[in-house]
Amino acid sequence: MSTFSIFLVLITIVCFLLIVVIMVQNPKGGGLSSTIGGSQMLGGVQKTTDFLDKSTWTLATILIALILLSSLSFTGTLSDTDSKIIDNTETAAPVAPATAAPVQNLPVTE
């Protein structure tokens, strides 16, 4: 397994976690913070909002770092750098232009 494949797996996992964390949040103050309701669970509503906010920024930073590192580890073996069209035209023998057959002068009979 190449390092690029490992980065792709890690990027997929981080994207999934980031989607989950964002879906739990509610921009109007609801979301997970409103469903807990009590201050005795998870340190209270304010602590939950702080945790979700910090985890969103952390996962976004990790995602950007993984994307940059994966671009550095990409070797380009998946792309076809050798053009087969150019190779075929260089190795093919040049084609001579077609010439018309010479016209023969036939005697005119009257």
KOLSENU-411220 format. One line per 2 residues: number of its first residue (from 1); their letters; for each residue x, y, z of N, C-alpha, C. Coordinates in pm, whole numbers. Layout:
N
NUM = a = X,Y,Z,X,Y,Z,X,Y,Z ~ ...
***
This chain:
110
1 = ms = 86,-118,0,0,0,0,90,123,0 ~ 67,211,-96,151,328,-108,112,433,-5
3 = tf = 199,529,13,171,636,111,54,722,64 ~ 39,735,-66,-74,813,-117,-206,745,-80
5 = si = -212,614,-87,-333,540,-49,-362,555,100 ~ -258,556,180,-276,575,325,-332,714,351
7 = fl = -281,814,281,-333,950,298,-480,958,254 ~ -516,887,147,-655,888,103,-748,828,207
9 = vl = -705,722,272,-786,660,377,-800,756,496 ~ -689,818,537,-695,913,648,-781,1034,615
11 = it = -772,1085,494,-854,1200,453,-1002,1162,457 ~ -1035,1041,414,-1174,996,416,-1227,987,559
13 = iv = -1146,935,651,-1188,924,790,-1207,1062,851 ~ -1114,1153,827,-1126,1289,882,-1248,1360,823
15 = cf = -1274,1341,694,-1393,1403,633,-1521,1351,697 ~ -1528,1221,721,-1645,1164,786,-1664,1221,927
17 = ll = -1555,1229,1004,-1564,1285,1139,-1605,1433,1136 ~ -1552,1506,1040,-1587,1648,1027,-1735,1666,991
19 = iv = -1787,1580,907,-1929,1585,872,-2014,1558,996 ~ -1976,1458,1075,-2051,1424,1196,-2050,1540,1294
21 = vi = -1932,1600,1317,-1922,1710,1413,-2003,1831,1366 ~ -2001,1860,1237,-2076,1974,1185,-2226,1947,1191
23 = mv = -2268,1825,1163,-2411,1793,1168,-2466,1797,1310 ~ -2383,1771,1410,-2428,1775,1549,-2453,1919,1592
25 = qn = -2379,2011,1536,-2394,2152,1574,-2521,2210,1511 ~ -2573,2313,1576,-2686,2387,1522,-2652,2534,1531
27 = pk = -2657,2608,1421,-2614,2748,1425,-2700,2837,1514 ~ -2822,2795,1548,-2909,2878,1631,-2902,2841,1778
29 = gg = -2800,2771,1818,-2783,2737,1960,-2844,2605,1998 ~ -2900,2532,1903,-2959,2402,1934,-2857,2293,1916
31 = gl = -2896,2190,1848,-2806,2079,1822,-2785,1994,1945 ~ -2666,1946,1963,-2634,1860,2077,-2644,1937,2207
33 = ss = -2612,2065,2206,-2616,2144,2329,-2758,2154,2384 ~ -2857,2164,2297,-2994,2179,2346,-3054,2046,2389
35 = ti = -3005,1935,2335,-3062,1807,2373,-3009,1757,2506 ~ -2894,1801,2547,-2838,1757,2675,-2916,1821,2789
37 = gg = -2933,1950,2785,-3019,2020,2879,-2965,2038,3018 ~ -2896,1946,3074,-2849,1959,3211,-2703,1998,3218
39 = sq = -2665,2066,3324,-2526,2108,3338,-2439,1996,3390 ~ -2501,1886,3435,-2422,1776,3489,-2369,1683,3381
41 = ml = -2421,1691,3258,-2378,1602,3151,-2276,1674,3063 ~ -2161,1615,3042,-2054,1665,2957,-2009,1806,2994
43 = gg = -2021,1842,3119,-1972,1971,3163,-2061,2087,3131 ~ -2183,2064,3085,-2276,2172,3059,-2284,2208,2912
45 = vq = -2380,2295,2882,-2406,2333,2744,-2291,2414,2686 ~ -2236,2506,2763,-2127,2589,2713,-2003,2505,2682
47 = kt = -1976,2407,2768,-1859,2320,2744,-1879,2236,2619 ~ -2002,2192,2592,-2030,2113,2473,-2009,2197,2347
49 = td = -2056,2320,2349,-2038,2409,2235,-1891,2438,2212 ~ -1816,2461,2319,-1671,2484,2305,-1601,2361,2249
51 = fl = -1641,2242,2297,-1580,2119,2248,-1608,2099,2099 ~ -1732,2121,2058,-1767,2103,1917,-1696,2206,1829
53 = dk = -1685,2328,1879,-1617,2432,1803,-1468,2400,1788 ~ -1404,2359,1895,-1261,2324,1890,-1237,2200,1805
55 = st = -1327,2103,1815,-1308,1982,1735,-1327,2010,1586 ~ -1418,2102,1551,-1436,2139,1411,-1310,2203,1355
57 = wt = -1254,2298,1428,-1132,2365,1381,-1014,2268,1377 ~ -1006,2178,1474,-896,2081,1476,-906,1985,1357
59 = la = -1026,1932,1332,-1043,1841,1219,-1020,1911,1086 ~ -1061,2036,1075,-1038,2111,951,-888,2133,929
61 = ti = -815,2162,1035,-670,2181,1024,-601,2051,986 ~ -644,1942,1048,-586,1810,1016,-616,1775,870
63 = li = -737,1806,823,-774,1776,684,-686,1853,586 ~ -664,1981,611,-579,2061,523,-435,2008,524
65 = al = -386,1972,641,-249,1919,651,-237,1787,575 ~ -336,1700,589,-331,1572,517,-338,1591,366
67 = il = -416,1686,322,-425,1712,178,-292,1763,124 ~ -229,1853,197,-99,1905,153,7,1796,154
69 = ls = 8,1713,258,106,1605,264,81,1500,156 ~ -45,1473,125,-74,1374,22,-31,1425,-116
71 = sl = -41,1556,-138,4,1608,-267,156,1599,-280 ~ 226,1607,-169,372,1591,-174,412,1445,-196
73 = sf = 331,1352,-148,366,1210,-161,318,1151,-293 ~ 240,1227,-371,190,1177,-498,302,1173,-599
75 = tg = 328,1055,-655,440,1038,-747,399,1054,-892 ~ 272,1053,-919,226,1069,-1057,229,941,-1137
77 = tl = 233,824,-1071,234,699,-1144,99,667,-1205 ~ -6,731,-1155,-138,706,-1211,-159,781,-1342
79 = sd = -87,887,-1363,-104,963,-1485,-12,909,-1594 ~ -57,919,-1716,20,869,-1829,103,983,-1885
81 = td = 231,985,-1850,317,1094,-1894,373,1070,-2033 ~ 377,946,-2078,428,916,-2210,313,919,-2310
83 = sk = 327,1000,-2410,223,1010,-2511,248,905,-2618 ~ 151,820,-2637,164,715,-2737,148,771,-2879
85 = ii = 77,880,-2893,59,939,-3025,191,995,-3076 ~ 263,1065,-2991,391,1122,-3032,491,1010,-3061
87 = dn = 492,906,-2978,583,795,-3000,554,726,-3133 ~ 428,708,-3167,393,640,-3291,430,723,-3414
89 = te = 415,852,-3407,447,933,-3524,598,946,-3543 ~ 672,941,-3435,817,952,-3449,878,824,-3505
91 = ta = 822,710,-3473,880,584,-3518,829,541,-3654 ~ 716,595,-3698,660,556,-3827,744,616,-3940
93 = ap = 757,537,-4048,833,584,-4164,752,692,-4234 ~ 820,793,-4285,745,898,-4355,681,842,-4482
95 = va = 563,888,-4508,488,841,-4624,521,932,-4742 ~ 558,868,-4855,590,945,-4975,460,991,-5039
97 = pa = 461,1111,-5094,338,1159,-5157,306,1076,-5281 ~ 180,1059,-5304,136,979,-5419,161,1059,-5547
99 = ta = 219,992,-5646,245,1058,-5774,158,993,-5881 ~ 118,1071,-5975,34,1018,-6084,123,940,-6181
101 = ap = 64,844,-6245,139,764,-6343,172,853,-6463 ~ 288,835,-6521,324,920,-6636,231,893,-6754
103 = vq = 199,999,-6824,109,989,-6941,193,951,-7062 ~ 147,851,-7133,221,807,-7252,163,878,-7375
105 = nl = 254,919,-7462,210,981,-7586,182,872,-7688 ~ 55,859,-7717,16,759,-7815,-5,828,-7951
107 = pv = 29,761,-8056,7,822,-8189,-144,834,-8217 ~ -176,942,-8276,-316,967,-8310,-343,909,-8449
109 = te = -439,827,-8460,-474,769,-8591,-600,834,-8643 ~ -594,874,-8772,-710,937,-8835,-761,856,-8947
***
